[in-house]
């Protein structure tokens, strides 16, 4: 039964129809030489659209202080932004996995220093069951060209 009865507001994720699900899900890891500032600016319009769904935009260990200004200027609903402070890389990746598969998030942006092959494989496996768009920004990576190519393809 896909019809809702009554006039209570819909819960942001638990009682959604399958037709409301995002069509482009997955996890991408991007190298960043700007602590994610440039990448967040380029993703901010997409995050603004996703924030209108009423589900969470989760930011895990944001790499710089001005992220709120960037998101607010892009029109992101700031009441739908959840910031997570993880103690270390392991906890950050765990939080990323949980947020991606929870069903209550539209997007997860996570800042990590660098992913090793094991972590990349782990994220590939999580991507199969992800229910949100996932972006992992590697702040100690030096390959900016890969990130700019990927971000151009997103828009």
Phi and psi in radians as a Rosetta constraint file:
Dihedral C 1 N 2 CA 2 C 2 CIRCULARHARMONIC -1.753 0.35
Dihedral N 2 CA 2 C 2 N 3 CIRCULARHARMONIC -0.032 0.35
Dihedral C 2 N 3 CA 3 C 3 CIRCULARHARMONIC -1.529 0.35
Dihedral N 3 CA 3 C 3 N 4 CIRCULARHARMONIC 2.325 0.35
Dihedral C 3 N 4 CA 4 C 4 CIRCULARHARMONIC -1.625 0.35
Dihedral N 4 CA 4 C 4 N 5 CIRCULARHARMONIC 2.440 0.35
Dihedral C 4 N 5 CA 5 C 5 CIRCULARHARMONIC -1.916 0.35
Dihedral N 5 CA 5 C 5 N 6 CIRCULARHARMONIC 2.620 0.35
Dihedral C 5 N 6 CA 6 C 6 CIRCULARHARMONIC 1.498 0.35
Dihedral N 6 CA 6 C 6 N 7 CIRCULARHARMONIC -3.112 0.35
Dihedral C 6 N 7 CA 7 C 7 CIRCULARHARMONIC -2.097 0.35
Dihedral N 7 CA 7 C 7 N 8 CIRCULARHARMONIC 0.442 0.35
Dihedral C 7 N 8 CA 8 C 8 CIRCULARHARMONIC -1.296 0.35
Dihedral N 8 CA 8 C 8 N 9 CIRCULARHARMONIC 2.552 0.35
Dihedral C 8 N 9 CA 9 C 9 CIRCULARHARMONIC -1.154 0.35
Dihedral N 9 CA 9 C 9 N 10 CIRCULARHARMONIC 2.623 0.35
Dihedral C 9 N 10 CA 10 C 10 CIRCULARHARMONIC -1.305 0.35
Dihedral N 10 CA 10 C 10 N 11 CIRCULARHARMONIC 2.448 0.35
Dihedral C 10 N 11 CA 11 C 11 CIRCULARHARMONIC -1.257 0.35
Dihedral N 11 CA 11 C 11 N 12 CIRCULARHARMONIC 2.424 0.35
Dihedral C 11 N 12 CA 12 C 12 CIRCULARHARMONIC -1.309 0.35
Dihedral N 12 CA 12 C 12 N 13 CIRCULARHARMONIC 1.157 0.35
Dihedral C 12 N 13 CA 13 C 13 CIRCULARHARMONIC 2.481 0.35
Dihedral N 13 CA 13 C 13 N 14 CIRCULARHARMONIC -0.741 0.35
Dihedral C 13 N 14 CA 14 C 14 CIRCULARHARMONIC -1.285 0.35
Dihedral N 14 CA 14 C 14 N 15 CIRCULARHARMONIC -0.603 0.35
Dihedral C 14 N 15 CA 15 C 15 CIRCULARHARMONIC -1.984 0.35
Dihedral N 15 CA 15 C 15 N 16 CIRCULARHARMONIC 0.575 0.35
Dihedral C 15 N 16 CA 16 C 16 CIRCULARHARMONIC -1.479 0.35
Dihedral N 16 CA 16 C 16 N 17 CIRCULARHARMONIC 2.577 0.35
Dihedral C 16 N 17 CA 17 C 17 CIRCULARHARMONIC -1.224 0.35
Dihedral N 17 CA 17 C 17 N 18 CIRCULARHARMONIC 2.695 0.35
Dihedral C 17 N 18 CA 18 C 18 CIRCULARHARMONIC -1.106 0.35
Dihedral N 18 CA 18 C 18 N 19 CIRCULARHARMONIC -0.473 0.35
Dihedral C 18 N 19 CA 19 C 19 CIRCULARHARMONIC -1.201 0.35
Dihedral N 19 CA 19 C 19 N 20 CIRCULARHARMONIC -0.340 0.35
Dihedral C 19 N 20 CA 20 C 20 CIRCULARHARMONIC -1.432 0.35
Dihedral N 20 CA 20 C 20 N 21 CIRCULARHARMONIC -0.145 0.35
Dihedral C 20 N 21 CA 21 C 21 CIRCULARHARMONIC -1.167 0.35
Dihedral N 21 CA 21 C 21 N 22 CIRCULARHARMONIC 2.634 0.35
Dihedral C 21 N 22 CA 22 C 22 CIRCULARHARMONIC -1.225 0.35
Dihedral N 22 CA 22 C 22 N 23 CIRCULARHARMONIC 2.549 0.35
Dihedral C 22 N 23 CA 23 C 23 CIRCULARHARMONIC -1.557 0.35
Dihedral N 23 CA 23 C 23 N 24 CIRCULARHARMONIC -0.490 0.35
Dihedral C 23 N 24 CA 24 C 24 CIRCULARHARMONIC -1.901 0.35
Dihedral N 24 CA 24 C 24 N 25 CIRCULARHARMONIC 1.553 0.35
Dihedral C 24 N 25 CA 25 C 25 CIRCULARHARMONIC -1.916 0.35
Dihedral N 25 CA 25 C 25 N 26 CIRCULARHARMONIC 2.815 0.35
Dihedral C 25 N 26 CA 26 C 26 CIRCULARHARMONIC 2.602 0.35
Dihedral N 26 CA 26 C 26 N 27 CIRCULARHARMONIC 3.111 0.35
Dihedral C 26 N 27 CA 27 C 27 CIRCULARHARMONIC -2.220 0.35
Dihedral N 27 CA 27 C 27 N 28 CIRCULARHARMONIC 2.269 0.35
Dihedral C 27 N 28 CA 28 C 28 CIRCULARHARMONIC -2.166 0.35
Dihedral N 28 CA 28 C 28 N 29 CIRCULARHARMONIC 2.387 0.35
Dihedral C 28 N 29 CA 29 C 29 CIRCULARHARMONIC -1.882 0.35
Dihedral N 29 CA 29 C 29 N 30 CIRCULARHARMONIC 2.325 0.35
Dihedral C 29 N 30 CA 30 C 30 CIRCULARHARMONIC -2.156 0.35
Dihedral N 30 CA 30 C 30 N 31 CIRCULARHARMONIC 2.319 0.35
Dihedral C 30 N 31 CA 31 C 31 CIRCULARHARMONIC -1.284 0.35
Dihedral N 31 CA 31 C 31 N 32 CIRCULARHARMONIC 2.567 0.35
Dihedral C 31 N 32 CA 32 C 32 CIRCULARHARMONIC -2.493 0.35
Dihedral N 32 CA 32 C 32 N 33 CIRCULARHARMONIC 2.316 0.35
Dihedral C 32 N 33 CA 33 C 33 CIRCULARHARMONIC -1.820 0.35
Dihedral N 33 CA 33 C 33 N 34 CIRCULARHARMONIC 0.040 0.35
Dihedral C 33 N 34 CA 34 C 34 CIRCULARHARMONIC -2.013 0.35
Dihedral N 34 CA 34 C 34 N 35 CIRCULARHARMONIC 0.409 0.35
Dihedral C 34 N 35 CA 35 C 35 CIRCULARHARMONIC 0.995 0.35
Dihedral N 35 CA 35 C 35 N 36 CIRCULARHARMONIC 0.436 0.35
Dihedral C 35 N 36 CA 36 C 36 CIRCULARHARMONIC 1.542 0.35
Dihedral N 36 CA 36 C 36 N 37 CIRCULARHARMONIC -0.050 0.35
Dihedral C 36 N 37 CA 37 C 37 CIRCULARHARMONIC -1.060 0.35
Dihedral N 37 CA 37 C 37 N 38 CIRCULARHARMONIC -0.906 0.35
Dihedral C 37 N 38 CA 38 C 38 CIRCULARHARMONIC -1.088 0.35
Dihedral N 38 CA 38 C 38 N 39 CIRCULARHARMONIC -0.760 0.35
Dihedral C 38 N 39 CA 39 C 39 CIRCULARHARMONIC -1.148 0.35
Dihedral N 39 CA 39 C 39 N 40 CIRCULARHARMONIC -0.698 0.35
Dihedral C 39 N 40 CA 40 C 40 CIRCULARHARMONIC -1.151 0.35
Dihedral N 40 CA 40 C 40 N 41 CIRCULARHARMONIC -0.665 0.35
Dihedral C 40 N 41 CA 41 C 41 CIRCULARHARMONIC -1.071 0.35
Dihedral N 41 CA 41 C 41 N 42 CIRCULARHARMONIC -0.712 0.35
Dihedral C 41 N 42 CA 42 C 42 CIRCULARHARMONIC -1.284 0.35
Dihedral N 42 CA 42 C 42 N 43 CIRCULARHARMONIC -0.497 0.35
Dihedral C 42 N 43 CA 43 C 43 CIRCULARHARMONIC -1.543 0.35
Dihedral N 43 CA 43 C 43 N 44 CIRCULARHARMONIC -0.196 0.35
Dihedral C 43 N 44 CA 44 C 44 CIRCULARHARMONIC -1.081 0.35
Dihedral N 44 CA 44 C 44 N 45 CIRCULARHARMONIC -0.616 0.35
Dihedral C 44 N 45 CA 45 C 45 CIRCULARHARMONIC -1.184 0.35
Dihedral N 45 CA 45 C 45 N 46 CIRCULARHARMONIC -0.654 0.35
Dihedral C 45 N 46 CA 46 C 46 CIRCULARHARMONIC -1.176 0.35
Dihedral N 46 CA 46 C 46 N 47 CIRCULARHARMONIC -0.692 0.35
Dihedral C 46 N 47 CA 47 C 47 CIRCULARHARMONIC -1.132 0.35
Dihedral N 47 CA 47 C 47 N 48 CIRCULARHARMONIC -0.605 0.35
Dihedral C 47 N 48 CA 48 C 48 CIRCULARHARMONIC -1.086 0.35
Dihedral N 48 CA 48 C 48 N 49 CIRCULARHARMONIC -0.769 0.35
Dihedral C 48 N 49 CA 49 C 49 CIRCULARHARMONIC -1.101 0.35
Dihedral N 49 CA 49 C 49 N 50 CIRCULARHARMONIC -0.771 0.35
Dihedral C 49 N 50 CA 50 C 50 CIRCULARHARMONIC -1.151 0.35
Dihedral N 50 CA 50 C 50 N 51 CIRCULARHARMONIC -0.560 0.35
Dihedral C 50 N 51 CA 51 C 51 CIRCULARHARMONIC -1.184 0.35
Dihedral N 51 CA 51 C 51 N 52 CIRCULARHARMONIC -0.360 0.35
Dihedral C 51 N 52 CA 52 C 52 CIRCULARHARMONIC -1.282 0.35
Dihedral N 52 CA 52 C 52 N 53 CIRCULARHARMONIC -0.217 0.35
Dihedral C 52 N 53 CA 53 C 53 CIRCULARHARMONIC -1.275 0.35
Dihedral N 53 CA 53 C 53 N 54 CIRCULARHARMONIC -0.242 0.35
Dihedral C 53 N 54 CA 54 C 54 CIRCULARHARMONIC 1.512 0.35
Dihedral N 54 CA 54 C 54 N 55 CIRCULARHARMONIC 0.035 0.35
Dihedral C 54 N 55 CA 55 C 55 CIRCULARHARMONIC -1.730 0.35
Dihedral N 55 CA 55 C 55 N 56 CIRCULARHARMONIC 2.993 0.35
Dihedral C 55 N 56 CA 56 C 56 CIRCULARHARMONIC -1.356 0.35
Dihedral N 56 CA 56 C 56 N 57 CIRCULARHARMONIC 2.554 0.35
Dihedral C 56 N 57 CA 57 C 57 CIRCULARHARMONIC -1.854 0.35
Dihedral N 57 CA 57 C 57 N 58 CIRCULARHARMONIC 1.987 0.35
Dihedral C 57 N 58 CA 58 C 58 CIRCULARHARMONIC -1.804 0.35
Dihedral N 58 CA 58 C 58 N 59 CIRCULARHARMONIC 2.224 0.35
Dihedral C 58 N 59 CA 59 C 59 CIRCULARHARMONIC -1.986 0.35
Dihedral N 59 CA 59 C 59 N 60 CIRCULARHARMONIC 2.090 0.35
Dihedral C 59 N 60 CA 60 C 60 CIRCULARHARMONIC -1.912 0.35
Dihedral N 60 CA 60 C 60 N 61 CIRCULARHARMONIC 2.049 0.35
Dihedral C 60 N 61 CA 61 C 61 CIRCULARHARMONIC 0.925 0.35
Dihedral N 61 CA 61 C 61 N 62 CIRCULARHARMONIC 1.028 0.35
Dihedral C 61 N 62 CA 62 C 62 CIRCULARHARMONIC -0.921 0.35
Dihedral N 62 CA 62 C 62 N 63 CIRCULARHARMONIC 2.383 0.35
Dihedral C 62 N 63 CA 63 C 63 CIRCULARHARMONIC -1.463 0.35
Dihedral N 63 CA 63 C 63 N 64 CIRCULARHARMONIC -0.024 0.35
Dihedral C 63 N 64 CA 64 C 64 CIRCULARHARMONIC -2.695 0.35
Dihedral N 64 CA 64 C 64 N 65 CIRCULARHARMONIC 2.828 0.35
Dihedral C 64 N 65 CA 65 C 65 CIRCULARHARMONIC -1.392 0.35
Dihedral N 65 CA 65 C 65 N 66 CIRCULARHARMONIC -0.435 0.35
Dihedral C 65 N 66 CA 66 C 66 CIRCULARHARMONIC -1.522 0.35
Dihedral N 66 CA 66 C 66 N 67 CIRCULARHARMONIC 0.279 0.35
Dihedral C 66 N 67 CA 67 C 67 CIRCULARHARMONIC -1.147 0.35
Dihedral N 67 CA 67 C 67 N 68 CIRCULARHARMONIC -0.579 0.35
Dihedral C 67 N 68 CA 68 C 68 CIRCULARHARMONIC -1.105 0.35
Dihedral N 68 CA 68 C 68 N 69 CIRCULARHARMONIC -0.716 0.35
Dihedral C 68 N 69 CA 69 C 69 CIRCULARHARMONIC -1.112 0.35
Dihedral N 69 CA 69 C 69 N 70 CIRCULARHARMONIC -0.777 0.35
Dihedral C 69 N 70 CA 70 C 70 CIRCULARHARMONIC -1.039 0.35
Dihedral N 70 CA 70 C 70 N 71 CIRCULARHARMONIC -0.816 0.35
Dihedral C 70 N 71 CA 71 C 71 CIRCULARHARMONIC -1.178 0.35
Dihedral N 71 CA 71 C 71 N 72 CIRCULARHARMONIC -0.762 0.35
Dihedral C 71 N 72 CA 72 C 72 CIRCULARHARMONIC -1.110 0.35
Dihedral N 72 CA 72 C 72 N 73 CIRCULARHARMONIC -0.730 0.35
Dihedral C 72 N 73 CA 73 C 73 CIRCULARHARMONIC -1.125 0.35
Dihedral N 73 CA 73 C 73 N 74 CIRCULARHARMONIC -0.459 0.35
Dihedral C 73 N 74 CA 74 C 74 CIRCULARHARMONIC -1.472 0.35
Dihedral N 74 CA 74 C 74 N 75 CIRCULARHARMONIC -0.154 0.35
Dihedral C 74 N 75 CA 75 C 75 CIRCULARHARMONIC 1.648 0.35
Dihedral N 75 CA 75 C 75 N 76 CIRCULARHARMONIC 0.300 0.35
Dihedral C 75 N 76 CA 76 C 76 CIRCULARHARMONIC -1.218 0.35
Dihedral N 76 CA 76 C 76 N 77 CIRCULARHARMONIC 2.355 0.35
Dihedral C 76 N 77 CA 77 C 77 CIRCULARHARMONIC -1.220 0.35
Dihedral N 77 CA 77 C 77 N 78 CIRCULARHARMONIC 1.853 0.35
Dihedral C 77 N 78 CA 78 C 78 CIRCULARHARMONIC -1.210 0.35
Dihedral N 78 CA 78 C 78 N 79 CIRCULARHARMONIC -0.324 0.35
Dihedral C 78 N 79 CA 79 C 79 CIRCULARHARMONIC -1.320 0.35
Dihedral N 79 CA 79 C 79 N 80 CIRCULARHARMONIC -0.096 0.35
Dihedral C 79 N 80 CA 80 C 80 CIRCULARHARMONIC -1.919 0.35
Dihedral N 80 CA 80 C 80 N 81 CIRCULARHARMONIC 0.173 0.35
Dihedral C 80 N 81 CA 81 C 81 CIRCULARHARMONIC -1.728 0.35
Dihedral N 81 CA 81 C 81 N 82 CIRCULARHARMONIC 2.229 0.35
Dihedral C 81 N 82 CA 82 C 82 CIRCULARHARMONIC -2.082 0.35
Dihedral N 82 CA 82 C 82 N 83 CIRCULARHARMONIC 2.168 0.35
Dihedral C 82 N 83 CA 83 C 83 CIRCULARHARMONIC -1.811 0.35
Dihedral N 83 CA 83 C 83 N 84 CIRCULARHARMONIC 2.315 0.35
Dihedral C 83 N 84 CA 84 C 84 CIRCULARHARMONIC -2.060 0.35
Dihedral N 84 CA 84 C 84 N 85 CIRCULARHARMONIC 2.264 0.35
Dihedral C 84 N 85 CA 85 C 85 CIRCULARHARMONIC -1.834 0.35
Dihedral N 85 CA 85 C 85 N 86 CIRCULARHARMONIC 1.849 0.35
Dihedral C 85 N 86 CA 86 C 86 CIRCULARHARMONIC -1.570 0.35
Dihedral N 86 CA 86 C 86 N 87 CIRCULARHARMONIC 2.610 0.35
Dihedral C 86 N 87 CA 87 C 87 CIRCULARHARMONIC -1.282 0.35
Dihedral N 87 CA 87 C 87 N 88 CIRCULARHARMONIC -0.560 0.35
Dihedral C 87 N 88 CA 88 C 88 CIRCULARHARMONIC -2.698 0.35
Dihedral N 88 CA 88 C 88 N 89 CIRCULARHARMONIC -3.130 0.35
Dihedral C 88 N 89 CA 89 C 89 CIRCULARHARMONIC -1.088 0.35
Dihedral N 89 CA 89 C 89 N 90 CIRCULARHARMONIC -0.688 0.35
Dihedral C 89 N 90 CA 90 C 90 CIRCULARHARMONIC -1.099 0.35
Dihedral N 90 CA 90 C 90 N 91 CIRCULARHARMONIC -0.803 0.35
Dihedral C 90 N 91 CA 91 C 91 CIRCULARHARMONIC -1.165 0.35
Dihedral N 91 CA 91 C 91 N 92 CIRCULARHARMONIC -0.629 0.35
Dihedral C 91 N 92 CA 92 C 92 CIRCULARHARMONIC -1.112 0.35
Dihedral N 92 CA 92 C 92 N 93 CIRCULARHARMONIC -0.752 0.35
Dihedral C 92 N 93 CA 93 C 93 CIRCULARHARMONIC -1.190 0.35
Dihedral N 93 CA 93 C 93 N 94 CIRCULARHARMONIC -0.652 0.35
Dihedral C 93 N 94 CA 94 C 94 CIRCULARHARMONIC -1.092 0.35
Dihedral N 94 CA 94 C 94 N 95 CIRCULARHARMONIC -0.809 0.35
Dihedral C 94 N 95 CA 95 C 95 CIRCULARHARMONIC -1.090 0.35
Dihedral N 95 CA 95 C 95 N 96 CIRCULARHARMONIC -0.646 0.35
Dihedral C 95 N 96 CA 96 C 96 CIRCULARHARMONIC -1.084 0.35
Dihedral N 96 CA 96 C 96 N 97 CIRCULARHARMONIC -0.833 0.35
Dihedral C 96 N 97 CA 97 C 97 CIRCULARHARMONIC -1.009 0.35
Dihedral N 97 CA 97 C 97 N 98 CIRCULARHARMONIC -0.851 0.35
Dihedral C 97 N 98 CA 98 C 98 CIRCULARHARMONIC -1.099 0.35
Dihedral N 98 CA 98 C 98 N 99 CIRCULARHARMONIC -0.750 0.35
Dihedral C 98 N 99 CA 99 C 99 CIRCULARHARMONIC -1.156 0.35
Dihedral N 99 CA 99 C 99 N 100 CIRCULARHARMONIC -0.681 0.35
Dihedral C 99 N 100 CA 100 C 100 CIRCULARHARMONIC -1.151 0.35
Dihedral N 100 CA 100 C 100 N 101 CIRCULARHARMONIC -0.560 0.35
Dihedral C 100 N 101 CA 101 C 101 CIRCULARHARMONIC -1.802 0.35
Dihedral N 101 CA 101 C 101 N 102 CIRCULARHARMONIC 0.050 0.35
Dihedral C 101 N 102 CA 102 C 102 CIRCULARHARMONIC -1.264 0.35
Dihedral N 102 CA 102 C 102 N 103 CIRCULARHARMONIC -0.547 0.35
Dihedral C 102 N 103 CA 103 C 103 CIRCULARHARMONIC 1.538 0.35
Dihedral N 103 CA 103 C 103 N 104 CIRCULARHARMONIC -0.077 0.35
Dihedral C 103 N 104 CA 104 C 104 CIRCULARHARMONIC -1.913 0.35
Dihedral N 104 CA 104 C 104 N 105 CIRCULARHARMONIC 0.119 0.35
Dihedral C 104 N 105 CA 105 C 105 CIRCULARHARMONIC -2.073 0.35
Dihedral N 105 CA 105 C 105 N 106 CIRCULARHARMONIC 2.592 0.35
Dihedral C 105 N 106 CA 106 C 106 CIRCULARHARMONIC -1.645 0.35
Dihedral N 106 CA 106 C 106 N 107 CIRCULARHARMONIC -0.616 0.35
Dihedral C 106 N 107 CA 107 C 107 CIRCULARHARMONIC -2.655 0.35
Dihedral N 107 CA 107 C 107 N 108 CIRCULARHARMONIC 2.607 0.35
Dihedral C 107 N 108 CA 108 C 108 CIRCULARHARMONIC -2.276 0.35
Dihedral N 108 CA 108 C 108 N 109 CIRCULARHARMONIC 2.163 0.35
Dihedral C 108 N 109 CA 109 C 109 CIRCULARHARMONIC -2.065 0.35
Dihedral N 109 CA 109 C 109 N 110 CIRCULARHARMONIC 2.137 0.35
Dihedral C 109 N 110 CA 110 C 110 CIRCULARHARMONIC -2.184 0.35
Dihedral N 110 CA 110 C 110 N 111 CIRCULARHARMONIC 2.378 0.35
Dihedral C 110 N 111 CA 111 C 111 CIRCULARHARMONIC -1.828 0.35
Dihedral N 111 CA 111 C 111 N 112 CIRCULARHARMONIC 2.176 0.35
Dihedral C 111 N 112 CA 112 C 112 CIRCULARHARMONIC -2.328 0.35
Dihedral N 112 CA 112 C 112 N 113 CIRCULARHARMONIC 2.803 0.35
Dihedral C 112 N 113 CA 113 C 113 CIRCULARHARMONIC -1.217 0.35
Dihedral N 113 CA 113 C 113 N 114 CIRCULARHARMONIC -0.991 0.35
Dihedral C 113 N 114 CA 114 C 114 CIRCULARHARMONIC -2.812 0.35
Dihedral N 114 CA 114 C 114 N 115 CIRCULARHARMONIC 2.472 0.35
Dihedral C 114 N 115 CA 115 C 115 CIRCULARHARMONIC -1.680 0.35
Dihedral N 115 CA 115 C 115 N 116 CIRCULARHARMONIC 2.336 0.35
Dihedral C 115 N 116 CA 116 C 116 CIRCULARHARMONIC -1.575 0.35
Dihedral N 116 CA 116 C 116 N 117 CIRCULARHARMONIC 3.092 0.35
Dihedral C 116 N 117 CA 117 C 117 CIRCULARHARMONIC -1.068 0.35
Dihedral N 117 CA 117 C 117 N 118 CIRCULARHARMONIC -0.630 0.35
Dihedral C 117 N 118 CA 118 C 118 CIRCULARHARMONIC -1.098 0.35
Dihedral N 118 CA 118 C 118 N 119 CIRCULARHARMONIC -0.781 0.35
Dihedral C 118 N 119 CA 119 C 119 CIRCULARHARMONIC -1.144 0.35
Dihedral N 119 CA 119 C 119 N 120 CIRCULARHARMONIC -0.688 0.35
Dihedral C 119 N 120 CA 120 C 120 CIRCULARHARMONIC -1.108 0.35
Dihedral N 120 CA 120 C 120 N 121 CIRCULARHARMONIC -0.725 0.35
Dihedral C 120 N 121 CA 121 C 121 CIRCULARHARMONIC -1.135 0.35
Dihedral N 121 CA 121 C 121 N 122 CIRCULARHARMONIC -0.707 0.35
Dihedral C 121 N 122 CA 122 C 122 CIRCULARHARMONIC -1.040 0.35
Dihedral N 122 CA 122 C 122 N 123 CIRCULARHARMONIC -0.747 0.35
Dihedral C 122 N 123 CA 123 C 123 CIRCULARHARMONIC -1.189 0.35
Dihedral N 123 CA 123 C 123 N 124 CIRCULARHARMONIC -0.589 0.35
Dihedral C 123 N 124 CA 124 C 124 CIRCULARHARMONIC -1.070 0.35
Dihedral N 124 CA 124 C 124 N 125 CIRCULARHARMONIC -0.719 0.35
Dihedral C 124 N 125 CA 125 C 125 CIRCULARHARMONIC -1.180 0.35
Dihedral N 125 CA 125 C 125 N 126 CIRCULARHARMONIC -0.704 0.35
Dihedral C 125 N 126 CA 126 C 126 CIRCULARHARMONIC -1.123 0.35
Dihedral N 126 CA 126 C 126 N 127 CIRCULARHARMONIC -0.628 0.35
Dihedral C 126 N 127 CA 127 C 127 CIRCULARHARMONIC -1.022 0.35
Dihedral N 127 CA 127 C 127 N 128 CIRCULARHARMONIC -0.508 0.35
Dihedral C 127 N 128 CA 128 C 128 CIRCULARHARMONIC -1.157 0.35
Dihedral N 128 CA 128 C 128 N 129 CIRCULARHARMONIC -0.499 0.35
Dihedral C 128 N 129 CA 129 C 129 CIRCULARHARMONIC -1.996 0.35
Dihedral N 129 CA 129 C 129 N 130 CIRCULARHARMONIC 0.194 0.35
Dihedral C 129 N 130 CA 130 C 130 CIRCULARHARMONIC -1.137 0.35
Dihedral N 130 CA 130 C 130 N 131 CIRCULARHARMONIC 2.475 0.35
Dihedral C 130 N 131 CA 131 C 131 CIRCULARHARMONIC -2.072 0.35
Dihedral N 131 CA 131 C 131 N 132 CIRCULARHARMONIC 0.341 0.35
Dihedral C 131 N 132 CA 132 C 132 CIRCULARHARMONIC -2.673 0.35
Dihedral N 132 CA 132 C 132 N 133 CIRCULARHARMONIC 2.826 0.35
Dihedral C 132 N 133 CA 133 C 133 CIRCULARHARMONIC -1.278 0.35
Dihedral N 133 CA 133 C 133 N 134 CIRCULARHARMONIC 2.308 0.35
Dihedral C 133 N 134 CA 134 C 134 CIRCULARHARMONIC -2.150 0.35
Dihedral N 134 CA 134 C 134 N 135 CIRCULARHARMONIC 2.292 0.35
Dihedral C 134 N 135 CA 135 C 135 CIRCULARHARMONIC -2.236 0.35
Dihedral N 135 CA 135 C 135 N 136 CIRCULARHARMONIC 2.151 0.35
Dihedral C 135 N 136 CA 136 C 136 CIRCULARHARMONIC -1.979 0.35
Dihedral N 136 CA 136 C 136 N 137 CIRCULARHARMONIC 2.056 0.35
Dihedral C 136 N 137 CA 137 C 137 CIRCULARHARMONIC -1.698 0.35
Dihedral N 137 CA 137 C 137 N 138 CIRCULARHARMONIC 2.072 0.35
Dihedral C 137 N 138 CA 138 C 138 CIRCULARHARMONIC -1.597 0.35
Dihedral N 138 CA 138 C 138 N 139 CIRCULARHARMONIC 1.930 0.35
Dihedral C 138 N 139 CA 139 C 139 CIRCULARHARMONIC -1.464 0.35
Dihedral N 139 CA 139 C 139 N 140 CIRCULARHARMONIC -0.217 0.35
Dihedral C 139 N 140 CA 140 C 140 CIRCULARHARMONIC -1.872 0.35
Dihedral N 140 CA 140 C 140 N 141 CIRCULARHARMONIC 0.349 0.35
Dihedral C 140 N 141 CA 141 C 141 CIRCULARHARMONIC -1.679 0.35
Dihedral N 141 CA 141 C 141 N 142 CIRCULARHARMONIC 2.584 0.35
Dihedral C 141 N 142 CA 142 C 142 CIRCULARHARMONIC -1.876 0.35
Dihedral N 142 CA 142 C 142 N 143 CIRCULARHARMONIC -0.002 0.35
Dihedral C 142 N 143 CA 143 C 143 CIRCULARHARMONIC -1.617 0.35
Dihedral N 143 CA 143 C 143 N 144 CIRCULARHARMONIC 1.494 0.35
Dihedral C 143 N 144 CA 144 C 144 CIRCULARHARMONIC -1.277 0.35
Dihedral N 144 CA 144 C 144 N 145 CIRCULARHARMONIC -0.511 0.35
Dihedral C 144 N 145 CA 145 C 145 CIRCULARHARMONIC -1.039 0.35
Dihedral N 145 CA 145 C 145 N 146 CIRCULARHARMONIC -0.715 0.35
Dihedral C 145 N 146 CA 146 C 146 CIRCULARHARMONIC -1.052 0.35
Dihedral N 146 CA 146 C 146 N 147 CIRCULARHARMONIC -0.770 0.35
Dihedral C 146 N 147 CA 147 C 147 CIRCULARHARMONIC -1.131 0.35
Dihedral N 147 CA 147 C 147 N 148 CIRCULARHARMONIC -0.787 0.35
Dihedral C 147 N 148 CA 148 C 148 CIRCULARHARMONIC -1.171 0.35
Dihedral N 148 CA 148 C 148 N 149 CIRCULARHARMONIC -0.633 0.35
Dihedral C 148 N 149 CA 149 C 149 CIRCULARHARMONIC -1.127 0.35
Dihedral N 149 CA 149 C 149 N 150 CIRCULARHARMONIC -0.753 0.35
Dihedral C 149 N 150 CA 150 C 150 CIRCULARHARMONIC -1.152 0.35
Dihedral N 150 CA 150 C 150 N 151 CIRCULARHARMONIC -0.758 0.35
Dihedral C 150 N 151 CA 151 C 151 CIRCULARHARMONIC -1.148 0.35
Dihedral N 151 CA 151 C 151 N 152 CIRCULARHARMONIC -0.598 0.35
Dihedral C 151 N 152 CA 152 C 152 CIRCULARHARMONIC -1.166 0.35
Dihedral N 152 CA 152 C 152 N 153 CIRCULARHARMONIC -0.610 0.35
Dihedral C 152 N 153 CA 153 C 153 CIRCULARHARMONIC -1.228 0.35
Dihedral N 153 CA 153 C 153 N 154 CIRCULARHARMONIC -0.526 0.35
Dihedral C 153 N 154 CA 154 C 154 CIRCULARHARMONIC -1.181 0.35
Dihedral N 154 CA 154 C 154 N 155 CIRCULARHARMONIC -0.641 0.35
